Amino acid sequence: MFALSRAIWRNSMRSPDKSMPSPMCVPKFMSPICGNRKAAAAAVKAATNAFGKLDILVNNAGATKRADFFTLTEEDWQDGFALKFHGYVRMTRAAWPHLKSVNGNIVNIVGIGSRAGSAEFTIGAQVNVAILNFTKAMADIGVKDGVRVTRSTPG
């Protein structure tokens, strides 16, 4: 779900010279951060335990439900914001002290739907706009704290 989770490599899997971890992802760390408030802190702890420090966080979550506005439920909206927006917020909050200590970076992946809403993408467009504004707010805080916060909008 999140790039940080995907970047956690197995400590037991090392390169032939034993100097570098193998690029095998550990599925057990790909926890649903959006639904579990403690999962973000656990993912950051696992990364810092594995690598000794955290230099970068890439927030990259899945897609929200697409449908006609009048067929979407309250739960669909809550799930959409939980998946992306709240997941990004939780991972940022958990990683910030580590990133601040090394003048690290955060890259938030923001969907192209943030630029123009459409009838079938009412949830996703709103979530992505929220992430854009969250990214700007964190970039402003990052100036003071020495953490560079940017976004990428593929598409």
DRENMARMAR-631289 format. One record per atom (N, C-alpha, C): residue number from 1; residue in one letter; atom name; x, y, z. Coordinates in Angstrom, 2 decimals. Each point is the difference from the previous one (the first is absolute). Layout:
REM DRENMARMAR-631289
NUM A CA X Y Z;
...
END
This chain:
REM DRENMARMAR-631289
1 M N 0.82 -1.18 0.00;
1 M CA -0.82 1.18 0.00;
1 M C 0.86 1.25 0.00;
2 F N 0.97 0.09 0.83;
2 F CA 0.85 1.18 0.07;
2 F C 1.42 -0.39 -0.35;
3 A N 0.67 0.92 -0.66;
3 A CA 1.35 -0.28 -0.47;
3 A C 0.94 -0.33 1.15;
4 L N -0.19 0.64 1.16;
4 L CA 0.85 -0.32 1.14;
4 L C -0.14 -1.47 0.34;
5 S N -1.23 -0.48 0.03;
5 S CA -0.24 -1.41 0.30;
5 S C 0.68 -0.88 -1.02;
6 R N -0.08 0.40 -1.26;
6 R CA 0.58 -0.80 -1.07;
6 R C 1.53 0.05 0.01;
7 A N 0.55 1.02 0.62;
7 A CA 1.45 0.15 0.00;
7 A C 0.68 -0.75 1.13;
8 I N -0.78 -0.59 0.87;
8 I CA 0.59 -0.74 1.11;
8 I C 0.46 -1.36 -0.52;
9 W N 1.26 -0.22 0.04;
9 W CA 0.57 -1.22 -0.53;
9 W C 0.30 -0.98 1.13;
10 R N -0.01 -1.26 -0.34;
10 R CA 0.31 -1.03 0.99;
10 R C 1.44 0.11 0.46;
11 N N 0.18 0.11 1.29;
11 N CA 1.36 0.06 0.54;
11 N C 0.77 -1.28 -0.26;
12 S N -0.71 -1.11 -0.01;
12 S CA 0.68 -1.28 -0.17;
12 S C 0.42 -0.25 -1.44;
13 M N -0.57 0.73 -0.92;
13 M CA 0.34 -0.18 -1.42;
13 M C 1.05 1.05 -0.37;
14 R N 1.22 -0.39 -0.17;
14 R CA 1.08 0.93 -0.30;
14 R C 0.60 -0.29 -1.38;
15 S N 0.67 0.97 -0.55;
15 S CA 0.70 -0.17 -1.26;
15 S C 1.14 -0.99 0.21;
16 P N 0.57 -0.53 -1.10;
16 P CA 1.07 -1.00 0.14;
16 P C 1.14 0.44 0.91;
17 D N 0.35 1.29 -0.01;
17 D CA 1.09 0.45 0.87;
17 D C -0.49 0.38 1.40;
18 K N -1.29 -0.21 0.25;
18 K CA -0.64 0.23 1.31;
18 K C -0.06 1.47 0.40;
19 S N 0.30 0.92 -0.94;
19 S CA 0.03 1.41 0.37;
19 S C -1.34 0.70 -0.18;
20 M N -0.81 -0.47 -0.91;
20 M CA -1.26 0.69 -0.29;
20 M C -1.18 -0.96 0.13;
21 P N -1.12 0.52 0.50;
21 P CA -1.20 -0.84 0.05;
21 P C -0.45 -0.34 -1.42;
22 S N -0.60 -1.15 -0.14;
22 S CA -0.59 -0.40 -1.27;
22 S C -1.28 0.80 -0.23;
23 P N -0.34 0.31 -1.25;
23 P CA -1.21 0.78 -0.25;
23 P C -1.28 -0.84 0.07;
24 M N -0.09 -0.91 0.95;
24 M CA -1.23 -0.76 0.20;
24 M C -0.88 0.72 1.01;
25 C N -1.21 0.30 -0.42;
25 C CA -0.92 0.68 0.91;
25 C C -0.49 -0.97 1.06;
26 V N -0.36 0.54 1.12;
26 V CA -0.55 -0.79 1.08;
26 V C -1.50 0.25 0.07;
27 P N -0.81 -0.93 -0.50;
27 P CA -1.44 0.23 -0.05;
27 P C -0.63 0.29 1.36;
28 K N 0.55 -0.54 1.08;
28 K CA -0.63 0.22 1.30;
28 K C 0.01 1.46 0.43;
29 F N 0.85 0.83 -0.61;
29 F CA 0.03 1.42 0.35;
29 F C -0.91 0.84 -0.88;
30 M N -0.63 -0.62 -1.00;
30 M CA -0.92 0.72 -0.86;
30 M C -1.37 0.05 0.65;
31 S N -0.05 0.52 1.18;
31 S CA -1.23 0.02 0.78;
31 S C -0.91 1.13 -0.45;
32 P N -1.27 -0.12 0.23;
32 P CA -0.94 1.05 -0.39;
32 P C 0.08 1.20 0.93;
33 I N 0.89 0.89 -0.31;
33 I CA 0.25 1.17 0.84;
33 I C -1.26 0.84 0.15;
34 C N -0.82 0.00 -1.05;
34 C CA -1.18 0.85 0.03;
34 C C -0.96 -0.39 1.10;
35 G N -0.10 -1.27 0.32;
35 G CA -0.97 -0.43 0.98;
35 G C 0.56 -0.25 1.38;
36 N N 1.29 0.14 0.16;
36 N CA 0.63 -0.33 1.27;
36 N C 0.95 1.13 0.39;
37 R N -0.37 0.73 1.02;
37 R CA 0.78 1.17 0.40;
37 R C 1.41 -0.36 0.46;
38 K N 0.19 -1.21 0.50;
38 K CA 1.33 -0.40 0.48;
38 K C 0.88 -0.55 -1.10;
39 A N -0.58 -0.31 -1.15;
39 A CA 0.77 -0.63 -1.08;
39 A C 1.06 0.94 -0.57;
40 A N -0.28 1.29 -0.07;
40 A CA 0.98 0.95 -0.54;
40 A C 1.24 0.03 0.88;
41 A N -0.20 0.11 1.29;
41 A CA 1.14 0.01 0.93;
41 A C 0.77 -1.32 -0.09;
42 A N -0.70 -1.10 -0.16;
42 A CA 0.66 -1.30 -0.12;
42 A C 0.82 -0.08 -1.28;
43 A N -0.52 0.54 -1.09;
43 A CA 0.75 -0.03 -1.27;
43 A C 1.26 0.85 0.10;
44 V N -0.10 1.16 0.60;
44 V CA 1.17 0.87 0.17;
44 V C 1.02 -0.67 0.91;
45 K N -0.47 -0.60 1.07;
45 K CA 0.91 -0.69 0.92;
45 K C 0.72 -1.15 -0.70;
46 A N -0.74 -0.75 -0.81;
46 A CA 0.61 -1.11 -0.72;
46 A C 1.08 0.50 -0.97;
47 A N -0.27 1.12 -0.67;
47 A CA 0.98 0.55 -0.93;
47 A C 1.25 0.50 0.73;
48 T N -0.20 0.70 1.10;
48 T CA 1.16 0.51 0.73;
48 T C 0.78 -1.13 0.67;
49 N N -0.69 -1.04 0.41;
49 N CA 0.70 -1.17 0.55;
49 N C 0.82 -0.70 -1.08;
50 A N -0.56 -0.08 -1.20;
50 A CA 0.68 -0.70 -1.10;
50 A C 1.18 0.80 -0.54;
51 F N -0.13 1.32 -0.09;
51 F CA 1.00 0.81 -0.68;
51 F C 0.73 1.00 0.89;
52 G N -0.43 0.13 1.23;
52 G CA 0.68 0.90 0.91;
52 G C -0.51 1.44 -0.03;
53 K N -0.59 0.40 -1.10;
53 K CA -0.57 1.34 -0.12;
53 K C -1.01 0.00 -1.13;
54 L N -0.71 1.11 -0.11;
54 L CA -1.00 0.17 -1.05;
54 L C 0.31 1.30 -0.72;
55 D N 0.28 -0.09 -1.30;
55 D CA 0.36 1.18 -0.80;
55 D C -1.17 0.55 -0.81;
56 I N -0.91 -0.88 -0.40;
56 I CA -1.07 0.42 -0.90;
56 I C -1.26 -0.81 0.27;
57 L N -1.12 0.66 -0.17;
57 L CA -1.31 -0.65 0.06;
57 L C -0.71 0.30 -1.29;
58 V N -0.47 -1.03 -0.68;
58 V CA -0.81 0.18 -1.20;
58 V C -1.39 -0.53 0.33;
59 N N -0.96 0.92 0.07;
59 N CA -1.39 -0.39 0.24;
59 N C -0.66 -0.27 -1.33;
60 N N -0.48 -1.24 -0.17;
60 N CA -0.59 -0.41 -1.27;
60 N C -1.06 -1.04 0.30;
61 A N -1.27 0.39 0.00;
61 A CA -1.09 -0.91 0.36;
61 A C -0.82 -0.35 -1.23;
62 G N -0.91 -0.94 0.17;
62 G CA -0.84 -0.50 -1.08;
62 G C -1.08 0.97 -0.43;
63 A N -0.89 -0.51 -0.82;
63 A CA -1.06 0.81 -0.60;
63 A C -1.26 -0.02 0.86;
64 T N -0.75 1.09 -0.10;
64 T CA -1.29 0.09 0.67;
64 T C -1.09 -0.54 -0.92;
65 K N -1.16 -0.21 0.55;
65 K CA -1.11 -0.56 -0.77;
65 K C -0.52 1.03 -1.00;
66 R N -0.22 -0.47 -1.22;
66 R CA -0.58 0.83 -1.06;
66 R C -1.45 -0.39 -0.19;
67 A N -0.85 0.98 -0.04;
67 A CA -1.42 -0.25 -0.25;
67 A C -0.74 1.33 -0.07;
68 D N -1.24 -0.07 -0.42;
68 D CA -0.86 1.18 0.01;
68 D C -0.14 0.48 1.44;
69 F N 0.06 1.29 0.19;
69 F CA -0.07 0.58 1.34;
69 F C -1.17 -0.55 0.82;
70 F N -1.17 -0.13 -0.61;
70 F CA -1.19 -0.39 0.75;
70 F C -0.04 -1.49 0.34;
71 T N 0.92 -0.77 -0.54;
71 T CA 0.09 -1.42 0.37;
71 T C 1.07 -0.26 1.06;
72 L N 0.84 0.99 0.24;
72 L CA 1.06 -0.15 1.00;
72 L C -0.57 0.18 1.40;
73 T N 0.44 -0.86 0.90;
73 T CA -0.49 0.05 1.38;
73 T C 0.94 0.83 0.86;
74 E N -0.47 0.29 1.20;
74 E CA 0.83 0.70 0.99;
74 E C 1.27 -0.82 0.28;
75 E N -0.17 -1.33 0.05;
75 E CA 1.15 -0.89 0.25;
75 E C 1.01 0.07 -1.14;
76 D N -0.49 0.13 -1.25;
76 D CA 0.92 0.13 -1.14;
76 D C 0.87 1.24 0.16;
77 W N -0.63 1.11 0.43;
77 W CA 0.74 1.24 0.21;
77 W C 1.00 -0.16 1.14;
78 Q N -0.42 -0.60 1.09;
78 Q CA 0.90 -0.19 1.13;
78 Q C 1.17 -0.90 -0.38;
79 D N -0.30 -1.08 -0.74;
79 D CA 1.07 -0.89 -0.44;
79 D C 0.99 0.71 -0.92;
80 G N -0.51 0.84 -0.89;
80 G CA 0.88 0.73 -0.92;
80 G C 0.95 0.93 0.73;
81 F N -0.52 0.73 0.96;
81 F CA 0.87 0.90 0.77;
81 F C 0.93 -0.78 0.92;
82 A N -0.48 -1.10 0.55;
82 A CA 0.85 -0.82 0.87;
82 A C 1.16 -0.59 -0.79;
83 L N -0.29 -0.50 -1.18;
83 L CA 1.03 -0.65 -0.81;
83 L C 1.13 0.94 -0.34;
84 K N -0.32 1.14 -0.53;
84 K CA 1.04 0.89 -0.49;
84 K C 0.33 1.11 1.00;
85 F N -0.92 0.89 0.24;
85 F CA 0.31 1.18 0.80;
85 F C 0.47 -0.36 1.41;
86 H N -0.79 -0.78 0.72;
86 H CA 0.37 -0.31 1.38;
86 H C 1.25 -0.90 0.05;
87 G N 0.17 -0.85 -0.98;
87 G CA 1.22 -0.80 -0.07;
87 G C 1.23 0.88 -0.17;
88 Y N -0.08 1.00 -0.88;
88 Y CA 1.12 0.92 -0.20;
88 Y C 0.28 0.79 1.27;
89 V N -1.07 0.46 0.65;
89 V CA 0.16 0.76 1.24;
89 V C 0.69 -0.85 1.06;
90 R N -0.46 -1.23 0.17;
90 R CA 0.58 -0.87 1.03;
90 R C 1.46 -0.33 -0.28;
91 M N 0.31 -0.31 -1.26;
91 M CA 1.39 -0.32 -0.32;
91 M C 0.90 1.21 0.17;
92 T N -0.50 1.17 -0.40;
92 T CA 0.79 1.23 0.16;
92 T C 0.26 0.29 1.47;
93 R N -1.03 -0.11 0.80;
93 R CA 0.15 0.27 1.44;
93 R C 1.01 -0.96 0.64;
94 A N -0.07 -1.28 -0.38;
94 A CA 0.90 -1.00 0.59;
94 A C 1.44 0.19 -0.47;
95 A N 0.18 0.40 -1.26;
95 A CA 1.35 0.11 -0.56;
95 A C 0.66 1.34 0.29;
96 W N -0.77 1.04 0.28;
96 W CA 0.53 1.36 0.11;
96 W C 1.20 0.14 0.93;
97 P N -0.05 -0.50 1.23;
97 P CA 1.17 0.20 0.88;
97 P C 1.29 -0.60 -0.58;
98 H N -0.13 -1.13 -0.68;
98 H CA 1.17 -0.64 -0.60;
98 H C 0.50 0.81 -1.19;
99 L N -0.92 0.47 -0.82;
99 L CA 0.38 0.79 -1.16;
99 L C 0.59 1.35 0.41;
100 K N -0.55 0.57 1.04;
100 K CA 0.51 1.28 0.51;
100 K C 1.45 -0.15 0.47;
101 S N 0.32 -1.12 0.61;
101 S CA 1.35 -0.20 0.54;
101 S C 1.06 -0.17 -1.08;
102 V N -0.41 -0.33 -1.23;
102 V CA 0.98 -0.21 -1.09;
102 V C -0.25 0.93 -1.19;
103 N N -0.85 1.00 0.19;
103 N CA -0.40 0.89 -1.11;
103 N C -0.50 -0.83 -1.18;
104 G N -0.97 -0.86 0.29;
104 G CA -0.53 -0.93 -0.98;
104 G C -1.05 0.59 -0.93;
105 N N -0.65 -0.89 -0.71;
105 N CA -0.95 0.38 -1.04;
105 N C -1.29 -0.80 0.09;
106 I N -1.08 0.63 -0.40;
106 I CA -1.28 -0.69 -0.18;
106 I C -0.48 0.30 -1.41;
107 V N -0.42 -1.03 -0.70;
107 V CA -0.61 0.16 -1.31;
107 V C -1.40 -0.60 0.08;
108 N N -1.00 0.84 -0.22;
108 N CA -1.38 -0.46 -0.01;
108 N C -0.44 -0.18 -1.45;
109 I N -0.45 -1.20 -0.33;
109 I CA -0.53 -0.28 -1.33;
109 I C -1.46 0.43 0.01;
110 V N -0.35 0.92 -0.90;
110 V CA -1.34 0.57 -0.06;
110 V C -0.58 -0.28 -1.37;
111 G N -1.16 -0.61 -0.03;
111 G CA -0.63 -0.36 -1.27;
111 G C -0.35 1.20 -0.86;
112 I N -0.04 -0.24 -1.30;
112 I CA -0.32 1.04 -0.97;
112 I C -1.41 0.55 0.21;
113 G N -0.86 -0.77 0.67;
113 G CA -1.36 0.46 0.29;
113 G C -0.03 1.24 0.87;
114 S N 1.13 0.36 0.59;
114 S CA 0.05 1.21 0.81;
114 S C -0.13 1.26 -0.85;
115 R N 0.29 -0.12 -1.26;
115 R CA -0.02 1.16 -0.89;
115 R C -1.38 0.29 -0.58;
116 A N -0.80 -1.04 -0.16;
116 A CA -1.33 0.19 -0.59;
116 A C -0.90 -1.14 0.43;
117 G N -1.02 0.34 0.74;
117 G CA -0.96 -1.02 0.42;
117 G C -0.83 -0.48 -1.17;
118 S N -0.62 -1.13 0.19;
118 S CA -0.91 -0.52 -1.02;
118 S C -1.17 -0.69 0.70;
119 A N -1.05 -0.21 -0.72;
119 A CA -1.23 -0.56 0.57;
119 A C 0.23 -1.36 0.64;
120 E N 0.91 -0.78 -0.52;
120 E CA 0.22 -1.34 0.53;
120 E C 1.17 -0.08 0.97;
121 F N 0.64 1.12 0.27;
121 F CA 1.17 -0.01 0.87;
121 F C -0.15 1.01 1.13;
122 T N -1.20 0.06 0.55;
122 T CA -0.27 1.02 1.01;
122 T C 0.80 -0.22 1.27;
123 I N 0.17 -1.23 0.42;
123 I CA 0.78 -0.25 1.22;
123 I C 1.48 0.25 -0.27;
124 G N 0.53 -0.63 -1.01;
124 G CA 1.43 0.09 -0.28;
124 G C 0.48 1.41 -0.24;
125 A N -0.78 0.79 -0.72;
125 A CA 0.41 1.38 -0.26;
125 A C 0.10 0.78 1.30;
126 Q N -0.97 -0.16 0.87;
126 Q CA 0.01 0.75 1.26;
126 Q C 1.15 -0.44 0.91;
127 V N 0.24 -1.30 0.04;
127 V CA 1.10 -0.52 0.81;
127 V C 1.33 0.54 -0.51;
128 N N 0.18 -0.01 -1.30;
128 N CA 1.26 0.48 -0.57;
128 N C 0.20 1.49 0.21;
129 V N -1.06 0.79 -0.04;
129 V CA 0.11 1.42 0.30;
129 V C 0.41 0.19 1.47;
130 A N -0.58 -0.81 0.88;
130 A CA 0.38 0.07 1.41;
130 A C 1.48 -0.32 0.17;
131 I N 0.50 -0.99 -0.73;
131 I CA 1.41 -0.36 0.09;
131 I C 0.88 1.12 -0.53;
132 L N -0.43 0.67 -1.06;
132 L CA 0.77 1.15 -0.50;
132 L C 0.15 1.06 1.08;
133 N N -1.10 0.33 0.66;
133 N CA 0.05 1.01 1.05;
133 N C 0.79 -0.47 1.21;
134 F N -0.12 -1.26 0.35;
134 F CA 0.79 -0.58 1.08;
134 F C 1.49 0.10 -0.34;
135 T N 0.34 -0.32 -1.24;
135 T CA 1.40 0.06 -0.43;
135 T C 0.54 1.42 0.12;
136 K N -0.77 0.98 -0.41;
136 K CA 0.43 1.40 0.10;
136 K C 0.19 0.41 1.46;
137 A N -0.94 -0.39 0.85;
137 A CA 0.12 0.35 1.42;
137 A C 1.25 -0.63 0.61;
138 M N 0.26 -1.27 -0.33;
138 M CA 1.18 -0.67 0.54;
138 M C 1.28 0.56 -0.59;
139 A N -0.04 0.45 -1.25;
139 A CA 1.18 0.63 -0.59;
139 A C 0.34 1.29 0.74;
140 D N -1.03 0.75 0.39;
140 D CA 0.24 1.22 0.78;
140 D C 0.63 -0.32 1.35;
141 I N -0.51 -1.03 0.66;
141 I CA 0.58 -0.42 1.28;
141 I C 1.42 -0.54 -0.22;
142 G N 0.18 -0.70 -1.11;
142 G CA 1.29 -0.58 -0.31;
142 G C 1.10 1.02 -0.20;
143 V N -0.35 1.20 -0.47;
143 V CA 1.00 1.06 -0.14;
143 V C 0.64 0.29 1.35;
144 K N -0.82 0.06 1.02;
144 K CA 0.49 0.27 1.36;
144 K C 0.76 -1.20 0.57;
145 D N -0.51 -1.21 -0.30;
145 D CA 0.57 -1.21 0.60;
145 D C 1.10 -0.67 -0.83;
146 G N 0.24 0.49 -1.20;
146 G CA 1.04 -0.60 -0.83;
146 G C -0.43 -1.27 -0.71;
147 V N -1.29 -0.16 -0.22;
147 V CA -0.53 -1.16 -0.73;
147 V C -0.59 0.52 -1.31;
148 R N 0.47 -0.53 -1.12;
148 R CA -0.54 0.42 -1.29;
148 R C -1.22 -0.85 -0.32;
149 V N -1.11 0.64 -0.27;
149 V CA -1.25 -0.69 -0.31;
149 V C -0.46 0.44 -1.38;
150 T N -0.15 -0.97 -0.88;
150 T CA -0.41 0.26 -1.37;
150 T C -1.09 -0.97 -0.41;
151 R N -0.48 0.18 -1.21;
151 R CA -0.99 -0.93 -0.53;
151 R C 0.31 -0.33 -1.44;
152 S N -0.50 -1.12 -0.44;
152 S CA 0.09 -0.41 -1.39;
152 S C -1.40 -0.36 -0.45;
153 T N -0.38 0.48 -1.17;
153 T CA -1.31 -0.31 -0.54;
153 T C 0.18 -0.71 -1.34;
154 P N 0.05 -1.33 0.03;
154 P CA 0.17 -0.75 -1.25;
154 P C -1.24 0.16 -0.88;
155 G N 0.23 -0.01 -1.28;
155 G CA -1.15 0.00 -0.92;
155 G C -0.14 1.21 -0.82;
END
